[in-house]
């Protein structure tokens, strides 16, 4: 069985969710948004020391290796959540 990883996006305004893109691995998904996330979704939220989340960041689902990313939206006023998870 082939695993497919999908980038699940949750938008706060207007509230909706979507699958943005599919990947072969969780790492490929993480790496893609490390490179292109801010150009797609606006500035990424950072921690209290102004660092982007790393693989060890605590804000993640227990079964995943990488944390949930959050962005401010292109207008800087919206909240966008992005996680890479197995597509069922």
N, C-alpha and C positions, 0 to 999 in steps of 0.2 A: 504494500500500500504506500502510495506517495503522499507525503505530507505537503500541504499547501499552507503557507503563512499569509495572512492578510493584514493590511493596515486598517484598523477600525478607527474611524474619525467620529467624534461626537462634538457637534456644534451647539453652543448655548443660545445663539440668536441668529436666525430663528432656530429653535430647538429641532435638531434632526441628526440622524446618524447615517453613515455610509461606509462602504468598503472602498478605500481609495485606490489600492493597488495590491497585487498578489506577488508573493516571493517564494523561493524554494526553501529558504531557511529563516529563522528568527534573526540571525546575525545580518543577513542580507537586507532584511527589512529595517533593522536598526541603523545600519550603515547608510542606506538610502536617505533616510530622514535626517541623519547627522549632516549630510551634505546639502540636501535640498529643502529641508523642513521650513526654514525661515523664509525662503523665497515663495513657498506655497501657502504658509499659514501665518506669516508675520513673526514678530520677535518671540523667541522662545523664553519662557519664564526660567529664571535662574534661582539658585539657593541664596541663603543669607550672606554668602561670601562672593556673590556675583559669578558663580560657576555654573555651567550647564550640568545637568545630571549625567553622571557616569553610570556604568553598568552596576555599580554597587549602591546606587541611590535607593533609598528605602520605599519610595512611592511606586509600588508595583504589585501586580497580582501574584499570589504565592507560587503558582505553577510556572511562571515565566522567569527567564534569565535577565531580562532588561526592563527598566522602569517605564512607567507611563510618562509621555512627554506632554507638556502643556504649552500652549502658545497664546499670545495676546490678540490674534487676528490681524488681518492686514490694516485695519483702521486703528488698532491699538486698544480697542474698547470691548472686544469680545473674548470669550474663553473657548479654547479648542483643546480637546483631549485627544491624544493619539496613542494607541497601543498596537503592538504586533502580536497576534495570537493565531492559533491554529484555526483554519477555516473548517467548519463541520459540514 
